[in-house]
Amino acid sequence: MGRIVIVAYKPKPGKAEALKELTKTHATRLKKEGLVTDRPAVIMETAEGIIIEVFEWLSAQAIQQAHANAAVHQLWAEYAAVCDYVPLSSLTEAGNLFAEFAAVD
């Protein structure tokens, strides 16, 4: 059964555009490794410039498999160069009943 995740990436100084471009390739690269479903990822941005992504892993096992996958480790290294992960609860929008974000195309 698929596992839908929501992740928030805070860009490092001067890395906002690089983060957006990387995130646009994220699900496709995971799909190439057989780790995510065909469900399209949703990418959005907070008022403070934090990027949020919603995507679906194939299963809990696929998440575990990612930890032993060299291509995924490379992808994670690319993320480490451009952002820090932040908890959803730290987002200003998370305090709203209906959290609203700008779409990233």
N, CA, C and O atoms as a GROMACS GRO file, in nm:
protein
  420
    1MET      N    1   0.084  -0.118   0.000
    1MET     CA    2   0.000   0.000   0.000
    1MET      C    3   0.089   0.124   0.000
    1MET      O    4   0.189   0.130   0.072
    2GLY      N    5   0.052   0.223  -0.080
    2GLY     CA    6   0.128   0.348  -0.091
    2GLY      C    7   0.134   0.424   0.040
    2GLY      O    8   0.046   0.410   0.125
    3ARG      N    9   0.239   0.505   0.055
    3ARG     CA   10   0.259   0.590   0.172
    3ARG      C   11   0.279   0.732   0.123
    3ARG      O   12   0.384   0.765   0.068
    4ILE      N   13   0.179   0.817   0.144
    4ILE     CA   14   0.188   0.956   0.102
    4ILE      C   15   0.263   1.035   0.210
    4ILE      O   16   0.232   1.025   0.329
    5VAL      N   17   0.362   1.112   0.166
    5VAL     CA   18   0.441   1.193   0.259
    5VAL      C   19   0.435   1.339   0.219
    5VAL      O   20   0.416   1.374   0.102
    6ILE      N   21   0.453   1.423   0.319
    6ILE     CA   22   0.462   1.567   0.299
    6ILE      C   23   0.594   1.610   0.360
    6ILE      O   24   0.621   1.582   0.477
    7VAL      N   25   0.676   1.676   0.283
    7VAL     CA   26   0.807   1.718   0.332
    7VAL      C   27   0.826   1.867   0.304
    7VAL      O   28   0.782   1.918   0.201
    8ALA      N   29   0.892   1.936   0.396
    8ALA     CA   30   0.918   2.080   0.381
    8ALA      C   31   1.068   2.102   0.375
    8ALA      O   32   1.143   2.055   0.461
    9TYR      N   33   1.111   2.174   0.273
    9TYR     CA   34   1.251   2.204   0.249
    9TYR      C   35   1.274   2.355   0.262
    9TYR      O   36   1.212   2.433   0.190
   10LYS      N   37   1.362   2.395   0.352
   10LYS     CA   38   1.397   2.537   0.366
   10LYS      C   39   1.524   2.560   0.286
   10LYS      O   40   1.629   2.504   0.318
   11PRO      N   41   1.518   2.644   0.181
   11PRO     CA   42   1.637   2.664   0.099
   11PRO      C   43   1.749   2.732   0.177
   11PRO      O   44   1.726   2.820   0.260
   12LYS      N   45   1.871   2.689   0.148
   12LYS     CA   46   1.988   2.757   0.203
   12LYS      C   47   2.002   2.890   0.130
   12LYS      O   48   1.952   2.905   0.018
   13PRO      N   49   2.069   2.987   0.190
   13PRO     CA   50   2.082   3.119   0.126
   13PRO      C   51   2.132   3.109  -0.018
   13PRO      O   52   2.233   3.045  -0.047
   14GLY      N   53   2.059   3.174  -0.108
   14GLY     CA   54   2.095   3.177  -0.249
   14GLY      C   55   2.064   3.050  -0.325
   14GLY      O   56   2.102   3.037  -0.442
   15LYS      N   57   1.994   2.954  -0.262
   15LYS     CA   58   1.969   2.824  -0.326
   15LYS      C   59   1.822   2.798  -0.357
   15LYS      O   60   1.785   2.685  -0.389
   16ALA      N   61   1.738   2.900  -0.348
   16ALA     CA   62   1.594   2.879  -0.366
   16ALA      C   63   1.560   2.823  -0.505
   16ALA      O   64   1.483   2.728  -0.516
   17GLU      N   65   1.616   2.881  -0.608
   17GLU     CA   66   1.584   2.833  -0.744
   17GLU      C   67   1.640   2.693  -0.769
   17GLU      O   68   1.575   2.610  -0.832
   18ALA      N   69   1.760   2.667  -0.718
   18ALA     CA   70   1.819   2.533  -0.733
   18ALA      C   71   1.733   2.430  -0.662
   18ALA      O   72   1.715   2.319  -0.711
   19LEU      N   73   1.679   2.466  -0.545
   19LEU     CA   74   1.592   2.375  -0.471
   19LEU      C   75   1.464   2.346  -0.550
   19LEU      O   76   1.422   2.232  -0.560
   20LYS      N   77   1.405   2.450  -0.606
   20LYS     CA   78   1.283   2.429  -0.685
   20LYS      C   79   1.310   2.336  -0.802
   20LYS      O   80   1.233   2.243  -0.828
   21GLU      N   81   1.418   2.359  -0.873
   21GLU     CA   82   1.451   2.276  -0.989
   21GLU      C   83   1.479   2.132  -0.948
   21GLU      O   84   1.436   2.039  -1.015
   22LEU      N   85   1.550   2.114  -0.839
   22LEU     CA   86   1.577   1.979  -0.789
   22LEU      C   87   1.448   1.908  -0.752
   22LEU      O   88   1.429   1.791  -0.786
   23THR      N   89   1.360   1.978  -0.682
   23THR     CA   90   1.236   1.916  -0.638
   23THR      C   91   1.148   1.877  -0.756
   23THR      O   92   1.073   1.779  -0.748
   24LYS      N   93   1.155   1.951  -0.864
   24LYS     CA   94   1.078   1.915  -0.984
   24LYS      C   95   1.124   1.780  -1.041
   24LYS      O   96   1.047   1.714  -1.111
   25THR      N   97   1.247   1.738  -1.012
   25THR     CA   98   1.298   1.610  -1.064
   25THR      C   99   1.287   1.497  -0.962
   25THR      O  100   1.309   1.381  -0.997
   26HIS      N  101   1.255   1.529  -0.839
   26HIS     CA  102   1.260   1.433  -0.729
   26HIS      C  103   1.177   1.308  -0.755
   26HIS      O  104   1.231   1.197  -0.757
   27ALA      N  105   1.047   1.325  -0.776
   27ALA     CA  106   0.959   1.209  -0.792
   27ALA      C  107   0.996   1.128  -0.916
   27ALA      O  108   0.989   1.005  -0.913
   28THR      N  109   1.034   1.195  -1.023
   28THR     CA  110   1.073   1.124  -1.145
   28THR      C  111   1.195   1.037  -1.120
   28THR      O  112   1.202   0.924  -1.168
   29ARG      N  113   1.290   1.089  -1.046
   29ARG     CA  114   1.411   1.013  -1.017
   29ARG      C  115   1.381   0.896  -0.924
   29ARG      O  116   1.438   0.788  -0.940
   30LEU      N  117   1.292   0.916  -0.827
   30LEU     CA  118   1.252   0.805  -0.741
   30LEU      C  119   1.173   0.701  -0.819
   30LEU      O  120   1.186   0.581  -0.795
   31LYS      N  121   1.091   0.746  -0.913
   31LYS     CA  122   1.013   0.654  -0.997
   31LYS      C  123   1.107   0.568  -1.080
   31LYS      O  124   1.083   0.448  -1.096
   32LYS      N  125   1.213   0.626  -1.131
   32LYS     CA  126   1.312   0.552  -1.210
   32LYS      C  127   1.374   0.438  -1.129
   32LYS      O  128   1.413   0.336  -1.184
   33GLU      N  129   1.381   0.457  -0.998
   33GLU     CA  130   1.434   0.354  -0.908
   33GLU      C  131   1.327   0.256  -0.861
   33GLU      O  132   1.355   0.165  -0.784
   34GLY      N  133   1.203   0.276  -0.907
   34GLY     CA  134   1.093   0.186  -0.870
   34GLY      C  135   1.044   0.204  -0.728
   34GLY      O  136   0.997   0.108  -0.666
   35LEU      N  137   1.055   0.326  -0.674
   35LEU     CA  138   1.024   0.349  -0.533
   35LEU      C  139   0.895   0.427  -0.508
   35LEU      O  140   0.844   0.424  -0.396
   36VAL      N  141   0.843   0.495  -0.609
   36VAL     CA  142   0.722   0.575  -0.589
   36VAL      C  143   0.615   0.534  -0.690
   36VAL      O  144   0.643   0.469  -0.791
   37THR      N  145   0.493   0.574  -0.660
   37THR     CA  146   0.380   0.543  -0.748
   37THR      C  147   0.375   0.641  -0.865
   37THR      O  148   0.458   0.731  -0.876
   38ASP      N  149   0.277   0.622  -0.951
   38ASP     CA  150   0.254   0.711  -1.064
   38ASP      C  151   0.181   0.839  -1.024
   38ASP      O  152   0.166   0.930  -1.106
   39ARG      N  153   0.136   0.847  -0.901
   39ARG     CA  154   0.065   0.967  -0.855
   39ARG      C  155   0.156   1.088  -0.871
   39ARG      O  156   0.268   1.088  -0.821
   40PRO      N  157   0.111   1.192  -0.941
   40PRO     CA  158   0.197   1.311  -0.959
   40PRO      C  159   0.227   1.378  -0.825
   40PRO      O  160   0.140   1.390  -0.739
   41ALA      N  161   0.350   1.422  -0.809
   41ALA     CA  162   0.388   1.498  -0.689
   41ALA      C  163   0.327   1.637  -0.698
   41ALA      O  164   0.304   1.690  -0.807
   42VAL      N  165   0.301   1.695  -0.583
   42VAL     CA  166   0.253   1.832  -0.574
   42VAL      C  167   0.363   1.912  -0.506
   42VAL      O  168   0.410   1.876  -0.398
   43ILE      N  169   0.403   2.021  -0.569
   43ILE     CA  170   0.509   2.106  -0.515
   43ILE      C  171   0.452   2.245  -0.493
   43ILE      O  172   0.387   2.302  -0.582
   44MET      N  173   0.475   2.300  -0.374
   44MET     CA  174   0.421   2.432  -0.340
   44MET      C  175   0.521   2.509  -0.256
   44MET      O  176   0.622   2.455  -0.212
   45GLU      N  177   0.490   2.637  -0.233
   45GLU     CA  178   0.582   2.726  -0.161
   45GLU      C  179   0.508   2.808  -0.058
   45GLU      O  180   0.398   2.857  -0.083
   46THR      N  181   0.569   2.823   0.059
   46THR     CA  182   0.511   2.907   0.163
   46THR      C  183   0.543   3.054   0.135
   46THR      O  184   0.624   3.085   0.048
   47ALA      N  185   0.480   3.141   0.210
   47ALA     CA  186   0.507   3.285   0.197
   47ALA      C  187   0.654   3.316   0.231
   47ALA      O  188   0.709   3.414   0.182
   48GLU      N  189   0.717   3.233   0.315
   48GLU     CA  190   0.856   3.254   0.355
   48GLU      C  191   0.955   3.186   0.260
   48GLU      O  192   1.076   3.191   0.283
   49GLY      N  193   0.904   3.121   0.155
   49GLY     CA  194   0.993   3.059   0.057
   49GLY      C  195   1.030   2.914   0.085
   49GLY      O  196   1.118   2.860   0.018
   50ILE      N  197   0.966   2.852   0.181
   50ILE     CA  198   0.989   2.709   0.208
   50ILE      C  199   0.912   2.628   0.104
   50ILE      O  200   0.796   2.657   0.076
   51ILE      N  201   0.978   2.528   0.049
   51ILE     CA  202   0.917   2.443  -0.053
   51ILE      C  203   0.858   2.320   0.015
   51ILE      O  204   0.922   2.257   0.099
   52ILE      N  205   0.736   2.288  -0.023
   52ILE     CA  206   0.667   2.171   0.030
   52ILE      C  207   0.639   2.076  -0.086
   52ILE      O  208   0.598   2.118  -0.194
   53GLU      N  209   0.663   1.948  -0.061
   53GLU     CA  210   0.635   1.848  -0.163
   53GLU      C  211   0.549   1.738  -0.101
   53GLU      O  212   0.571   1.696   0.012
   54VAL      N  213   0.450   1.694  -0.179
   54VAL     CA  214   0.366   1.581  -0.142
   54VAL      C  215   0.386   1.476  -0.250
   54VAL      O  216   0.364   1.502  -0.369
   55PHE      N  217   0.426   1.356  -0.209
   55PHE     CA  218   0.444   1.248  -0.307
   55PHE      C  219   0.413   1.115  -0.240
   55PHE      O  220   0.395   1.108  -0.119
   56GLU      N  221   0.406   1.009  -0.321
   56GLU     CA  222   0.365   0.879  -0.269
   56GLU      C  223   0.470   0.772  -0.295
   56GLU      O  224   0.499   0.738  -0.410
   57TRP      N  225   0.526   0.718  -0.187
   57TRP     CA  226   0.612   0.601  -0.196
   57TRP      C  227   0.525   0.481  -0.231
   57TRP      O  228   0.406   0.479  -0.200
   58LEU      N  229   0.582   0.380  -0.295
   58LEU     CA  230   0.508   0.257  -0.327
   58LEU      C  231   0.458   0.188  -0.201
   58LEU      O  232   0.348   0.134  -0.198
   59SER      N  233   0.541   0.189  -0.096
   59SER     CA  234   0.509   0.116   0.027
   59SER      C  235   0.607   0.157   0.136
   59SER      O  236   0.703   0.230   0.111
   60ALA      N  237   0.581   0.108   0.255
   60ALA     CA  238   0.676   0.129   0.364
   60ALA      C  239   0.808   0.060   0.331
   60ALA      O  240   0.915   0.109   0.367
   61GLN      N  241   0.801  -0.054   0.262
   61GLN     CA  242   0.922  -0.125   0.223
   61GLN      C  243   1.004  -0.044   0.124
   61GLN      O  244   1.127  -0.045   0.129
   62ALA      N  245   0.938   0.028   0.033
   62ALA     CA  246   1.008   0.112  -0.064
   62ALA      C  247   1.085   0.223   0.008
   62ALA      O  248   1.195   0.259  -0.034
   63ILE      N  249   1.028   0.275   0.113
   63ILE     CA  250   1.097   0.378   0.192
   63ILE      C  251   1.225   0.318   0.250
   63ILE      O  252   1.331   0.381   0.246
   64GLN      N  253   1.215   0.198   0.303
   64GLN     CA  254   1.334   0.131   0.359
   64GLN      C  255   1.436   0.101   0.250
   64GLN      O  256   1.556   0.117   0.272
   65GLN      N  257   1.390   0.058   0.133
   65GLN     CA  258   1.480   0.028   0.021
   65GLN      C  259   1.557   0.152  -0.022
   65GLN      O  260   1.672   0.143  -0.065
   66ALA      N  261   1.494   0.269  -0.011
   66ALA     CA  262   1.560   0.394  -0.050
   66ALA      C  263   1.688   0.415   0.029
   66ALA      O  264   1.785   0.472  -0.023
   67HIS      N  265   1.690   0.370   0.153
   67HIS     CA  266   1.807   0.390   0.239
   67HIS      C  267   1.928   0.309   0.194
   67HIS      O  268   2.040   0.335   0.238
   68ALA      N  269   1.907   0.211   0.108
   68ALA     CA  270   2.017   0.128   0.058
   68ALA      C  271   2.042   0.152  -0.091
   68ALA      O  272   2.115   0.075  -0.154
   69ASN      N  273   1.983   0.256  -0.148
   69ASN     CA  274   1.989   0.281  -0.291
   69ASN      C  275   2.089   0.394  -0.320
   69ASN      O  276   2.073   0.506  -0.271
   70ALA      N  277   2.192   0.364  -0.400
   70ALA     CA  278   2.297   0.463  -0.430
   70ALA      C  279   2.242   0.586  -0.500
   70ALA      O  280   2.285   0.698  -0.472
   71ALA      N  281   2.148   0.568  -0.593
   71ALA     CA  282   2.090   0.682  -0.664
   71ALA      C  283   2.014   0.774  -0.569
   71ALA      O  284   2.016   0.896  -0.584
   72VAL      N  285   1.947   0.715  -0.472
   72VAL     CA  286   1.874   0.794  -0.374
   72VAL      C  287   1.972   0.867  -0.282
   72VAL      O  288   1.949   0.982  -0.245
   73HIS      N  289   2.079   0.802  -0.245
   73HIS     CA  290   2.181   0.868  -0.162
   73HIS      C  291   2.238   0.989  -0.236
   73HIS      O  292   2.264   1.093  -0.175
   74GLN      N  293   2.259   0.977  -0.366
   74GLN     CA  294   2.306   1.090  -0.447
   74GLN      C  295   2.203   1.203  -0.445
   74GLN      O  296   2.239   1.320  -0.430
   75LEU      N  297   2.077   1.168  -0.461
   75LEU     CA  298   1.969   1.265  -0.458
   75LEU      C  299   1.965   1.336  -0.323
   75LEU      O  300   1.950   1.458  -0.318
   76TRP      N  301   1.978   1.262  -0.217
   76TRP     CA  302   1.977   1.322  -0.083
   76TRP      C  303   2.096   1.415  -0.063
   76TRP      O  304   2.085   1.517   0.005
   77ALA      N  305   2.210   1.381  -0.121
   77ALA     CA  306   2.328   1.469  -0.113
   77ALA      C  307   2.301   1.600  -0.186
   77ALA      O  308   2.342   1.707  -0.142
   78GLU      N  309   2.232   1.591  -0.299
   78GLU     CA  310   2.195   1.712  -0.374
   78GLU      C  311   2.102   1.800  -0.291
   78GLU      O  312   2.115   1.922  -0.292
   79TYR      N  313   2.007   1.739  -0.221
   79TYR     CA  314   1.918   1.815  -0.134
   79TYR      C  315   1.997   1.879  -0.020
   79TYR      O  316   1.973   1.995   0.014
   80ALA      N  317   2.090   1.806   0.038
   80ALA     CA  318   2.169   1.859   0.150
   80ALA      C  319   2.248   1.984   0.109
   80ALA      O  320   2.275   2.070   0.192
   81ALA      N  321   2.283   1.993  -0.018
   81ALA     CA  322   2.359   2.108  -0.067
   81ALA      C  323   2.273   2.232  -0.082
   81ALA      O  324   2.326   2.344  -0.082
   82VAL      N  325   2.141   2.216  -0.094
   82VAL     CA  326   2.056   2.332  -0.124
   82VAL      C  327   1.951   2.362  -0.018
   82VAL      O  328   1.885   2.467  -0.025
   83CYS      N  329   1.932   2.273   0.080
   83CYS     CA  330   1.824   2.298   0.176
   83CYS      C  331   1.846   2.227   0.309
   83CYS      O  332   1.934   2.142   0.324
   84ASP      N  333   1.763   2.265   0.402
   84ASP     CA  334   1.749   2.194   0.530
   84ASP      C  335   1.603   2.149   0.538
   84ASP      O  336   1.514   2.218   0.489
   85TYR      N  337   1.579   2.036   0.600
   85TYR     CA  338   1.443   1.988   0.621
   85TYR      C  339   1.386   2.055   0.745
   85TYR      O  340   1.456   2.071   0.845
   86VAL      N  341   1.260   2.094   0.739
   86VAL     CA  342   1.196   2.157   0.855
   86VAL      C  343   1.063   2.087   0.881
   86VAL      O  344   0.999   2.039   0.788
   87PRO      N  345   1.020   2.083   1.009
   87PRO     CA  346   0.892   2.020   1.040
   87PRO      C  347   0.776   2.102   0.986
   87PRO      O  348   0.780   2.225   0.984
   88LEU      N  349   0.673   2.033   0.942
   88LEU     CA  350   0.554   2.103   0.893
   88LEU      C  351   0.496   2.195   0.999
   88LEU      O  352   0.444   2.302   0.968
   89SER      N  353   0.505   2.154   1.124
   89SER     CA  354   0.448   2.233   1.233
   89SER      C  355   0.516   2.369   1.249
   89SER      O  356   0.461   2.458   1.313
   90SER      N  357   0.635   2.385   1.191
   90SER     CA  358   0.706   2.512   1.201
   90SER      C  359   0.659   2.614   1.096
   90SER      O  360   0.697   2.731   1.103
   91LEU      N  361   0.579   2.571   1.002
   91LEU     CA  362   0.532   2.661   0.896
   91LEU      C  363   0.420   2.749   0.948
   91LEU      O  364   0.328   2.701   1.015
   92THR      N  365   0.427   2.877   0.919
   92THR     CA  366   0.322   2.970   0.961
   92THR      C  367   0.187   2.921   0.914
   92THR      O  368   0.089   2.926   0.988
   93GLU      N  369   0.180   2.874   0.791
   93GLU     CA  370   0.054   2.829   0.732
   93GLU      C  371  -0.006   2.710   0.805
   93GLU      O  372  -0.126   2.687   0.798
   94ALA      N  373   0.077   2.633   0.874
   94ALA     CA  374   0.027   2.514   0.945
   94ALA      C  375  -0.067   2.551   1.059
   94ALA      O  376  -0.144   2.467   1.106
   95GLY      N  377  -0.062   2.675   1.103
   95GLY     CA  378  -0.152   2.721   1.209
   95GLY      C  379  -0.290   2.758   1.160
   95GLY      O  380  -0.380   2.785   1.240
   96ASN      N  381  -0.309   2.759   1.028
   96ASN     CA  382  -0.439   2.795   0.971
   96ASN      C  383  -0.524   2.670   0.951
   96ASN      O  384  -0.472   2.561   0.924
   97LEU      N  385  -0.654   2.686   0.965
   97LEU     CA  386  -0.745   2.574   0.943
   97LEU      C  387  -0.730   2.521   0.801
   97LEU      O  388  -0.730   2.400   0.778
   98PHE      N  389  -0.717   2.612   0.705
   98PHE     CA  390  -0.692   2.575   0.565
   98PHE      C  391  -0.557   2.635   0.527
   98PHE      O  392  -0.548   2.754   0.494
   99ALA      N  393  -0.453   2.553   0.531
   99ALA     CA  394  -0.320   2.600   0.496
   99ALA      C  395  -0.317   2.626   0.345
   99ALA      O  396  -0.355   2.540   0.266
  100GLU      N  397  -0.272   2.743   0.307
  100GLU     CA  398  -0.272   2.784   0.166
  100GLU      C  399  -0.130   2.815   0.122
  100GLU      O  400  -0.055   2.882   0.193
  101PHE      N  401  -0.094   2.765   0.002
  101PHE     CA  402   0.041   2.780  -0.049
  101PHE      C  403   0.036   2.818  -0.196
  101PHE      O  404  -0.066   2.799  -0.262
  102ALA      N  405   0.146   2.873  -0.246
  102ALA     CA  406   0.158   2.905  -0.388
  102ALA      C  407   0.207   2.780  -0.462
  102ALA      O  408   0.294   2.709  -0.414
  103ALA      N  409   0.150   2.755  -0.578
  103ALA     CA  410   0.193   2.640  -0.659
  103ALA      C  411   0.329   2.667  -0.719
  103ALA      O  412   0.359   2.781  -0.757
  104VAL      N  413   0.412   2.564  -0.728
  104VAL     CA  414   0.540   2.570  -0.797
  104VAL      C  415   0.524   2.486  -0.922
  104VAL      O  416   0.496   2.367  -0.914
  105ASP      N  417   0.541   2.548  -1.038
  105ASP     CA  418   0.522   2.475  -1.164
  105ASP      C  419   0.650   2.413  -1.213
  105ASP      O  420   0.651   2.348  -1.317
   0.00000   0.00000   0.00000
